[in-house]
Amino acid sequence: MFLGLDIGTSAIKAVLVDDAQSVVATVETPLAISRPHPGFSEQNPEDWWQATLTSIDRLKAEQPAALSAVRGIGLSGQMHGAVLLDKNGEVLRPAILWNDGRSSTECRELEARFPALHQVAGNLAFPGFTAPKLLWVRKHEPDIFARTAKVLLPKAYVGYRLTGEMVEEMSDASGTLWLDVGARDWSDAALEATYLSRARMPRLVEGSAAAGRIHADLAARWGMASPPVLAGGAGDNAAGAVGLGAIHAGNAFVSLGTSGVLWATTDRYAPNPQSSVHAFCHAIPATWHQMGVILSAASALGWWSGAAQVPVADLLAPLGERPSAPSTATFLPYLSGERTPHNDTAIRGAFIGLDHDTTRETLTQAVLEGVAFAFRDCLDALAAAGTRLTEADVIGGGSRSRFWIAVLASVLGLPLNRIEDGERGGAFGAARLARMAATGESPAQICLPPRRIETIRPDPELQHAYAERHALYRALYPALKGVTS
């Protein structure tokens, strides 16, 4: 038996997986986000830990025999967050999260201090990444910076609480801007550019390797026969890829989660940062990936649900299963700024093209299409980076909607596969990494793809119509930028 924990932004999710790779039990404990100032996004790391304890305690109550047989634990997690610890391992301030935009100025400073950043780290300096956050802390909270003895990412902090070991793995470390992504090692030059050194970093392992064993008192609390191995784990998207079996060059998926990801697995380090495409290590050895990232995907639909005061299911029901024509309104989903391809934290969203005939259904479809157009921007950026996709799986909460997948297929011009358990996500991939760490089995043995239950293909007539709407969508960005920046 193996346990996967996903340290998400909105919840901690725990999944028990048996030796046949069947999910035995799943529990979820919600989390809240603090936004103390515009553009800020923070969480208290203690909340992650307490939600982790609650989640595993619930599994013990529901599945005591299964939990007692756990041999390995794997962690998946929200990327880029900065957890600052003092010399005693105590948290110094709330964690600054992936969707925090306060460090735009520091991004420019970092690139000026370390001109080789793009080639070494494989990415532009985005405010969501970890390194610029530390420059911001040094500038605005110098006492905190001076007391910082270790910088951990969110899942590594939970791993530290589980084992007492401060360990990070390659996929999550890639999102810090401190990793030499090609060499799969910390970059001393990148660290020096942020006034840090290796001494303040956790040690590195591969995601499928053992990072330690959990404390004996925790194993006793949960009735485990012996303290399980803790795997290195993975950043949330890499964990999702492990769960999907996307471990071979050319494998691709679309993630319709809180944020959105268009992922392509590669067998080499292939950076092209000027297209705002991320080039990261995968969570398994000798493998990398490229991805385009949008900051609001399913969260855009969640926002619209809250604004309209109508549950998401009730918003989607009138739309049916496939669009017959594009919405007459256009939605730009820049509710938290945008990453690929704009790298713009100041831009904000908008509805365009409203008239007296605009209905709630019109706007709901526009929200779904706006997110799809943002994914089209990612597809074009991947193509500019030399990666061309022929099909993709769809995962995440948004994958429940056939209508949305049909929109995406026609906007992207790609066949999209609905898969069995499309929402199992990062926690399932983390459980697979736990198994590899505990047993020594290879990724090829364990990371098998799920069953595809349906392929939704582009509608040729809609493709043409959506290409025209996407051109309008792209033209609106510079005009909107002038209003919101």
Secondary structure, 3 states (H helix, E strand, C coil): CEEEEEECCCEEEEEEECCCCCEEEEEEEECCCECCCCCCCEECHHHHHHHHHHHHHHHHHHCHHHHHCCCEEEEEECCCCEEEECCCCCECCCEECCCCCCCHHHHHHHHHHCCCHHHHHCCCCCCCCHHHHHHHHHHHCHHHHHHCCEEECHHHHHHHHHHCCCEEEHHHHHHHCCEECCCCEECHHHHHHCCCCHHHCCEEECCCCEEEECCHHHHHHCCCCCCCEEECCEEHHHHHHHHHCCCCCCCEEEEECCCEEEEEEECCCCCCHHHCCEEEECCCCCCEEEEEEECCCHHHHHHHHHHHCCCHHHHHHHHCCCCCCCCCCEEECCCCCECCCCCECCCCCEEECCCCCCCHHHHHHHHHHHHHHHHHHHHHHHHHCCCCCCCEEEECHHHHCHHHHHHHHHHHCCCEEEECCCCCHHHHHHHHHHHHHHHCCCHHHHCCCCCEEEEECCCHHHHHHHHHHHHHHHHHHHHHHHHHC
